[in-house]
Amino acid sequence: MSDTKITPFTVSSLTDRIKRSLEPQFAKIYVEAEISGWRRHSSGHCYFTLKDSGAQISAVMFVSAYERCRAKASLADGAKVLVYANVSVYPPQGKYQLVVLAAKPVGDGDLMQRYLELKAKLEAEGLFDKSRKRPLPFMPRRIAIVTSESGAVIHDMCNVVSRRFPNVAIRLYPAQVQGAEAPAAIIAGIEYFNNASVLAGWVPDLLIVARGGGSFEDLFCFNDEALVRAVAASKIPVISAVGHETDFTLCDFAADVRAGTPSIAAEIAVPLLSEISSRLEAASRQMAAALRSRGEWFAQRLDHMSDSMQASLQSAVSRAEIRLSKVEGRLVPALNGVSAKAGARLSSAAGRLEPAFKMRMVQLESRLAKAGESLRLLSPFGVLERGYSLTTDASGAIVRDASSLKRGDVLRTRFAAGEASSEVVSVGLPAEKE
């Protein structure tokens, strides 16, 4: 470096020079690109990256422009858009960016548009309803994984599972997880593990569909309609673990549980054995302590009850003896008084009963005499005493009509005193009156 005196730029002055030179050159320009890393701040401003196969540039769309944008529902990761923007230099970070004033989707095969349309269709069918979600098994014995056999995903998941719960059996169905042939390969894996006859008894308790991170296009095979329906139709509970935390595919919505990454899916799949052991030991200690405490409480309770019952019985016996003594003291005089009153009442009753009995006997004798007289007057024997007689034939039947007799019949005639037998010699009828 020469001794010639130089005038260096400060960072601020250089940035300002670049800003004043660059911004007027690229004002009100159109840029066609793909959105990546879309993020809307709480202020309402939207921050994202516009990229193509060779480069990328940061972009911002302030809230006023976003609210005016008719296509704002389509602005998301993977969307191909045509933006109307200004180039701006942001001095605090020393970088340039696009300030987007307007945007609209472009291209007949826009992936984001297809994604949103299919998502709306499947949502309307109820394929993503929470009511369809099944709980994951707490402690699965067998876990099936559908993913690529190469790469770090399957190794990371197996390491996490074996570290957390070593006794779990894992089977892999190697499948292509990117490109046009990926959906069919993943569907084949899901159907394989759902076919019990093929598995020959090795039926998994849990199924994980997994893939590592990538761009929206790289992950788009997990938005295939047939694959999404296969995930929803699985008889085995499914965890979808595709991409990173910020990546969402339609398989995530159709699965029973979404995991932000494959490693998180492995953590969700199995409990931590050491934690379960610790919890069991703690629960065992708590249960033993609780049983001891409960037993001691019952023992004390029984002692208190025994003492209380004994004291209560003694008190009750004493009170009963006192009450019996009092009752006896009142009962004996009462019984003596009742006995004396009863004797007096009996003597008085006996004095009244004898005259009444005699009078009643006289009344009955009089009535009996009258009845005897009436009976005597009504008796046929009473008629005989007035001079009449009673004639009967040999059979004892009373003879009332002479025409019923014939010669030789034997008759018996009873008088008031005695009776006589006779034989019919002739039967004479009384002369008819002229």
C-alpha positions as CSV (number, residue, x, y, z in Angstrom):
1,M,0.0,0.0,0.0
2,S,1.5,3.4,-1.0
3,D,1.9,6.4,1.2
4,T,-0.6,8.3,-0.9
5,K,-3.2,9.8,1.3
6,I,-6.5,7.9,0.9
7,T,-10.1,8.7,2.0
8,P,-11.7,5.4,3.0
9,F,-15.5,4.8,3.1
10,T,-17.2,4.1,6.3
11,V,-19.6,1.2,6.3
12,S,-22.5,3.6,6.6
13,S,-21.3,5.8,3.8
14,L,-20.6,2.9,1.5
15,T,-24.0,1.4,2.2
16,D,-25.6,4.7,1.6
17,R,-23.8,5.1,-1.7
18,I,-24.9,1.6,-2.8
19,K,-28.5,2.4,-1.6
20,R,-28.6,5.6,-3.7
21,S,-27.1,3.9,-6.7
22,L,-29.1,0.7,-6.6
23,E,-32.6,1.7,-5.6
24,P,-33.3,4.1,-8.5
25,Q,-32.0,1.5,-11.0
26,F,-34.5,-1.2,-9.9
27,A,-37.7,0.6,-8.9
28,K,-41.1,-0.7,-9.9
29,I,-39.9,-4.0,-11.4
30,Y,-41.5,-7.4,-11.9
31,V,-39.9,-10.6,-10.6
32,E,-41.2,-14.1,-11.1
33,A,-40.1,-16.6,-8.5
34,E,-41.0,-19.2,-5.8
35,I,-41.9,-18.3,-2.3
36,S,-40.0,-19.9,0.5
37,G,-39.9,-19.4,4.3
38,W,-43.2,-17.5,4.3
39,R,-43.7,-15.9,7.7
40,R,-46.3,-13.3,8.8
41,H,-45.2,-11.2,11.8
42,S,-47.5,-10.2,14.6
43,S,-47.3,-6.7,13.2
44,G,-49.0,-7.9,10.0
45,H,-45.9,-7.6,7.8
46,C,-44.9,-10.6,5.8
47,Y,-41.3,-11.8,5.5
48,F,-40.2,-14.4,2.9
49,T,-37.6,-15.4,0.3
50,L,-38.0,-15.4,-3.4
51,K,-35.9,-18.0,-5.2
52,D,-35.3,-19.9,-8.4
53,S,-32.8,-22.7,-9.2
54,G,-29.8,-20.3,-9.2
55,A,-30.4,-17.6,-6.5
56,Q,-32.6,-16.2,-3.9
57,I,-33.4,-12.8,-2.5
58,S,-35.1,-11.6,0.8
59,A,-38.5,-9.9,0.5
60,V,-40.9,-8.1,2.6
61,M,-44.6,-7.2,2.0
62,F,-45.8,-4.6,4.4
63,V,-49.2,-5.0,6.0
64,S,-50.9,-2.3,3.8
65,A,-49.8,-4.1,0.6
66,Y,-50.8,-7.5,2.0
67,E,-54.3,-6.4,2.9
68,R,-54.8,-5.0,-0.6
69,C,-53.5,-8.1,-2.3
70,R,-56.4,-10.1,-3.8
71,A,-54.3,-13.3,-4.0
72,K,-53.1,-13.2,-0.3
73,A,-54.7,-16.6,0.4
74,S,-52.3,-18.2,-2.2
75,L,-49.2,-16.6,-0.7
76,A,-47.3,-19.5,1.1
77,D,-44.3,-21.7,0.7
78,G,-44.0,-23.2,-2.7
79,A,-46.2,-20.8,-4.5
80,K,-44.9,-19.5,-7.8
81,V,-45.7,-15.8,-8.0
82,L,-45.2,-12.7,-10.1
83,V,-44.4,-9.8,-7.8
84,Y,-44.4,-6.0,-8.4
85,A,-41.6,-4.6,-6.2
86,N,-38.9,-2.1,-5.4
87,V,-35.3,-3.1,-4.6
88,S,-34.4,-1.7,-1.2
89,V,-31.1,-1.7,0.7
90,Y,-31.5,-2.3,4.5
91,P,-28.5,-0.6,6.1
92,P,-28.8,-2.1,9.6
93,Q,-28.1,-5.5,8.2
94,G,-26.2,-4.5,5.1
95,K,-28.3,-6.4,2.7
96,Y,-30.7,-5.7,-0.1
97,Q,-34.2,-7.0,-0.4
98,L,-37.4,-6.6,-2.4
99,V,-40.3,-4.5,-1.0
100,V,-43.2,-6.3,-2.6
101,L,-46.1,-4.0,-3.5
102,A,-48.4,-6.6,-5.2
103,A,-48.3,-10.3,-6.0
104,K,-50.3,-12.9,-7.9
105,P,-49.9,-16.7,-8.6
106,V,-48.5,-17.7,-12.0
107,G,-48.2,-20.9,-14.0
108,D,-50.7,-23.5,-14.9
109,G,-49.2,-26.1,-12.5
110,D,-48.9,-24.0,-9.5
111,L,-48.2,-26.4,-6.6
112,M,-49.5,-24.2,-3.8
113,Q,-52.8,-23.8,-5.7
114,R,-53.1,-27.5,-6.1
115,Y,-52.2,-28.0,-2.4
116,L,-54.9,-25.5,-1.2
117,E,-57.6,-26.9,-3.6
118,L,-57.0,-30.5,-2.5
119,K,-56.8,-29.5,1.2
120,A,-60.2,-27.7,0.9
121,K,-61.7,-30.8,-0.9
122,L,-60.5,-33.3,1.7
123,E,-61.5,-31.0,4.6
124,A,-65.0,-30.8,3.2
125,E,-65.2,-34.6,3.1
126,G,-64.3,-34.7,6.8
127,L,-61.0,-36.6,6.2
128,F,-59.1,-34.3,8.6
129,D,-61.7,-34.2,11.4
130,K,-60.4,-34.6,14.9
131,S,-63.1,-37.1,15.6
132,R,-61.4,-39.5,13.3
133,K,-58.1,-39.3,15.2
134,R,-57.1,-42.3,17.2
135,P,-55.0,-42.3,20.4
136,L,-51.5,-43.8,20.0
137,P,-50.6,-46.9,22.0
138,F,-48.9,-46.0,25.2
139,M,-46.3,-48.8,25.0
140,P,-46.1,-50.3,21.4
141,R,-44.3,-53.6,21.0
142,R,-43.9,-53.3,17.3
143,I,-43.3,-50.2,15.2
144,A,-43.5,-50.1,11.4
145,I,-41.6,-47.3,9.5
146,V,-42.1,-46.3,5.9
147,T,-39.3,-44.2,4.6
148,S,-36.1,-44.3,2.6
149,E,-33.6,-46.9,3.6
150,S,-30.7,-44.5,2.9
151,G,-30.0,-41.3,4.7
152,A,-30.0,-40.3,8.3
153,V,-33.8,-40.5,9.0
154,I,-34.2,-44.2,9.6
155,H,-30.9,-44.4,11.6
156,D,-31.9,-41.4,13.8
157,M,-35.3,-42.8,14.5
158,C,-34.0,-46.3,15.4
159,N,-31.4,-44.7,17.7
160,V,-34.1,-42.6,19.5
161,V,-36.5,-45.5,19.9
162,S,-33.8,-48.0,21.1
163,R,-32.5,-45.3,23.6
164,R,-35.9,-44.6,25.0
165,F,-37.3,-48.1,25.0
166,P,-34.9,-50.8,24.0
167,N,-37.4,-53.7,23.8
168,V,-39.4,-52.4,20.8
169,A,-39.2,-54.3,17.5
170,I,-38.9,-52.1,14.4
171,R,-39.4,-53.0,10.7
172,L,-38.7,-50.8,7.8
173,Y,-40.4,-50.7,4.4
174,P,-38.0,-49.0,2.1
175,A,-39.8,-46.5,-0.1
176,Q,-38.9,-43.6,-2.4
177,V,-39.9,-40.4,-0.6
178,Q,-39.4,-37.8,-3.4
179,G,-40.5,-37.6,-7.0
180,A,-43.4,-38.8,-9.1
181,E,-43.0,-42.4,-8.1
182,A,-42.9,-41.7,-4.3
183,P,-46.6,-41.7,-3.6
184,A,-47.1,-45.2,-5.0
185,A,-44.1,-46.6,-3.1
186,I,-45.3,-45.1,0.2
187,I,-48.9,-46.4,-0.4
188,A,-47.4,-49.9,-1.0
189,G,-45.6,-49.7,2.4
190,I,-48.8,-48.6,4.2
191,E,-50.8,-51.4,2.6
192,Y,-48.1,-53.9,3.3
193,F,-48.2,-53.3,7.1
194,N,-52.0,-53.2,7.1
195,N,-52.1,-56.7,5.5
196,A,-52.0,-59.1,8.4
197,S,-51.8,-62.2,6.2
198,V,-48.6,-60.9,4.6
199,L,-47.0,-60.1,7.9
200,A,-47.4,-63.7,9.2
201,G,-48.3,-62.6,12.8
202,W,-45.9,-59.6,13.0
203,V,-48.7,-57.0,13.2
204,P,-47.4,-53.5,14.1
205,D,-49.0,-51.4,16.9
206,L,-47.9,-48.2,15.3
207,L,-47.0,-46.9,11.8
208,I,-44.7,-44.0,11.1
209,V,-44.5,-42.3,7.6
210,A,-41.3,-40.2,7.6
211,R,-39.0,-38.1,5.5
212,G,-36.3,-35.5,6.3
213,G,-36.5,-31.8,5.4
214,G,-36.7,-30.3,1.9
215,S,-38.3,-27.7,-0.2
216,F,-42.0,-27.4,-0.8
217,E,-41.5,-29.2,-4.1
218,D,-39.4,-32.0,-2.5
219,L,-42.1,-32.7,0.0
220,F,-45.0,-32.3,-2.5
221,C,-45.4,-36.1,-3.0
222,F,-46.9,-36.2,0.5
223,N,-49.7,-34.0,-0.8
224,D,-50.8,-36.7,-3.3
225,E,-54.5,-37.4,-2.9
226,A,-54.2,-41.2,-3.1
227,L,-51.4,-41.2,-0.5
228,V,-53.4,-38.9,1.9
229,R,-56.4,-41.3,1.6
230,A,-54.2,-44.3,2.3
231,V,-52.9,-42.7,5.5
232,A,-56.5,-41.9,6.6
233,A,-57.7,-45.4,5.8
234,S,-54.9,-47.2,7.7
235,K,-56.1,-49.6,10.4
236,I,-52.9,-49.0,12.3
237,P,-52.5,-45.6,14.1
238,V,-50.2,-43.4,12.0
239,I,-47.7,-40.7,12.9
240,S,-46.8,-38.4,10.0
241,A,-43.2,-37.1,10.3
242,V,-42.4,-35.2,7.1
243,G,-39.9,-32.3,6.9
244,H,-39.2,-29.8,9.6
245,E,-41.4,-28.1,12.2
246,T,-42.5,-25.4,9.7
247,D,-43.4,-27.9,7.0
248,F,-47.0,-29.1,6.7
249,T,-48.2,-31.7,4.2
250,L,-51.7,-33.1,3.7
251,C,-50.5,-36.4,5.2
252,D,-49.9,-34.5,8.4
253,F,-53.6,-33.6,8.5
254,A,-54.8,-37.1,7.7
255,A,-52.6,-38.9,10.2
256,D,-53.6,-39.5,13.8
257,V,-50.6,-37.5,15.0
258,R,-48.3,-35.1,13.3
259,A,-44.6,-34.9,14.4
260,G,-42.5,-31.9,13.5
261,T,-39.5,-34.1,12.6
262,P,-38.8,-37.8,12.3
263,S,-36.8,-37.7,15.5
264,I,-39.7,-36.1,17.3
265,A,-41.9,-38.9,15.9
266,A,-39.6,-41.5,17.5
267,E,-39.9,-39.7,20.8
268,I,-43.7,-39.6,20.6
269,A,-43.9,-43.2,19.6
270,V,-42.4,-44.8,22.8
271,P,-42.2,-43.7,26.4
272,L,-38.9,-43.2,28.2
273,L,-38.2,-46.5,30.0
274,S,-36.1,-45.0,32.7
275,E,-38.9,-42.5,33.4
276,I,-41.5,-45.3,33.6
277,S,-39.3,-47.3,35.9
278,S,-38.8,-44.2,38.1
279,R,-42.5,-43.6,38.1
280,L,-43.3,-47.2,38.9
281,E,-40.8,-47.2,41.8
282,A,-42.2,-43.9,43.1
283,A,-45.8,-45.3,42.8
284,S,-44.8,-48.5,44.5
285,R,-43.3,-46.6,47.4
286,Q,-46.3,-44.3,47.6
287,M,-48.7,-47.3,47.6
288,A,-46.7,-49.1,50.3
289,A,-46.7,-46.0,52.5
290,A,-50.4,-45.4,51.8
291,L,-51.2,-49.0,52.8
292,R,-49.1,-48.8,56.0
293,S,-50.8,-45.5,56.9
294,R,-54.2,-46.9,56.1
295,G,-53.5,-50.0,58.2
296,E,-52.3,-48.0,61.1
297,W,-55.4,-45.7,60.8
298,F,-57.7,-48.8,60.8
299,A,-55.9,-50.3,63.8
300,Q,-56.3,-47.0,65.8
301,R,-59.9,-46.8,64.6
302,L,-60.6,-50.3,65.9
303,D,-59.0,-49.6,69.3
304,H,-61.1,-46.4,69.6
305,M,-64.2,-48.2,68.6
306,S,-63.5,-51.1,71.0
307,D,-63.0,-48.7,73.9
308,S,-66.0,-46.6,73.0
309,M,-68.2,-49.7,72.7
310,Q,-67.1,-51.1,76.0
311,A,-67.7,-47.8,77.8
312,S,-71.1,-47.4,76.0
313,L,-72.2,-50.9,77.0
314,Q,-71.2,-50.4,80.6
315,S,-73.0,-47.0,80.7
316,A,-76.1,-48.6,79.0
317,V,-76.2,-51.5,81.5
318,S,-75.9,-49.1,84.4
319,R,-78.7,-46.9,83.0
320,A,-80.9,-50.0,82.4
321,E,-80.4,-51.2,86.0
322,I,-81.3,-47.8,87.4
323,R,-84.4,-47.6,85.2
324,L,-85.5,-51.1,86.2
325,S,-85.1,-50.2,89.9
326,K,-87.2,-47.1,89.4
327,V,-89.8,-49.1,87.4
328,E,-90.0,-51.8,90.1
329,G,-90.5,-49.1,92.8
330,R,-93.4,-47.7,90.9
331,L,-94.8,-51.0,89.7
332,V,-95.2,-52.8,93.0
333,P,-97.4,-50.1,94.7
334,A,-99.3,-49.8,91.5
335,L,-100.0,-53.5,91.3
336,N,-101.1,-53.6,95.0
337,G,-103.4,-50.7,94.3
338,V,-104.9,-52.3,91.2
339,S,-105.4,-55.6,93.1
340,A,-107.2,-53.9,96.0
341,K,-109.4,-51.9,93.5
342,A,-110.2,-55.1,91.6
343,G,-111.2,-57.0,94.8
344,A,-113.5,-54.2,95.8
345,R,-115.0,-54.1,92.3
346,L,-115.6,-57.9,92.4
347,S,-117.2,-57.7,95.8
348,S,-119.5,-54.9,94.6
349,A,-120.3,-56.8,91.5
350,A,-121.1,-60.0,93.4
351,G,-123.5,-58.0,95.6
352,R,-125.4,-56.7,92.6
353,L,-125.2,-59.9,90.6
354,E,-127.1,-62.2,93.0
355,P,-130.4,-60.3,93.2
356,A,-130.2,-59.8,89.4
357,F,-129.6,-63.5,88.9
358,K,-132.6,-64.4,91.0
359,M,-134.9,-62.0,89.3
360,R,-133.7,-63.3,85.9
361,M,-134.4,-66.9,87.0
362,V,-138.0,-65.9,88.0
363,Q,-138.5,-64.2,84.6
364,L,-137.2,-67.3,82.7
365,E,-139.4,-69.7,84.8
366,S,-142.5,-67.6,84.0
367,R,-141.6,-67.6,80.3
368,L,-141.0,-71.3,80.4
369,A,-144.4,-72.0,82.0
370,K,-146.2,-69.9,79.4
371,A,-144.4,-71.7,76.7
372,G,-145.3,-75.1,78.2
373,E,-149.0,-74.0,78.3
374,S,-148.9,-72.9,74.7
375,L,-147.3,-76.1,73.6
376,R,-149.8,-78.1,75.5
377,L,-152.7,-76.3,73.9
378,L,-151.2,-76.9,70.5
379,S,-150.4,-80.5,71.1
380,P,-152.9,-83.1,69.6
381,F,-152.9,-84.7,72.9
382,G,-154.5,-81.7,74.4
383,V,-157.4,-82.2,72.0
384,L,-157.9,-85.7,73.3
385,E,-158.3,-84.4,76.8
386,R,-161.4,-82.4,75.6
387,G,-163.1,-85.7,74.6
388,Y,-161.8,-86.3,71.1
389,S,-160.0,-89.5,69.9
390,L,-157.3,-90.2,67.3
391,T,-157.7,-93.2,64.9
392,T,-154.8,-94.6,62.9
393,D,-154.5,-97.6,60.5
394,A,-152.2,-100.5,60.9
395,S,-149.3,-98.4,59.5
396,G,-149.9,-95.6,62.0
397,A,-151.3,-93.2,59.4
398,I,-154.2,-91.1,60.8
399,V,-157.6,-92.0,59.3
400,R,-159.4,-88.9,58.2
401,D,-161.8,-90.4,55.6
402,A,-164.0,-93.6,56.1
403,S,-163.9,-94.2,52.4
404,S,-160.3,-95.1,52.6
405,L,-161.2,-98.1,54.8
406,K,-162.4,-101.6,53.9
407,R,-163.8,-104.5,55.7
408,G,-161.2,-106.3,57.9
409,D,-158.9,-103.3,58.4
410,V,-157.4,-103.1,61.9
411,L,-157.7,-99.7,63.5
412,R,-156.2,-98.2,66.6
413,T,-158.0,-95.5,68.5
414,R,-156.2,-93.4,71.1
415,F,-158.1,-91.6,73.8
416,A,-157.0,-89.1,76.4
417,A,-156.4,-92.0,78.7
418,G,-155.3,-95.2,76.9
419,E,-156.1,-96.7,73.5
420,A,-158.1,-99.5,71.9
421,S,-157.9,-101.7,68.7
422,S,-160.8,-102.5,66.5
423,E,-161.6,-104.2,63.2
424,V,-163.7,-102.7,60.4
425,V,-166.9,-104.7,60.0
426,S,-168.6,-102.4,57.6
427,V,-168.0,-99.0,56.1
428,G,-170.9,-96.6,56.0
429,L,-170.8,-93.2,54.3
430,P,-172.9,-90.2,55.6
431,A,-176.2,-89.7,53.6
432,E,-176.0,-86.9,51.1
433,K,-178.1,-84.0,51.9
434,E,-181.0,-83.3,49.7
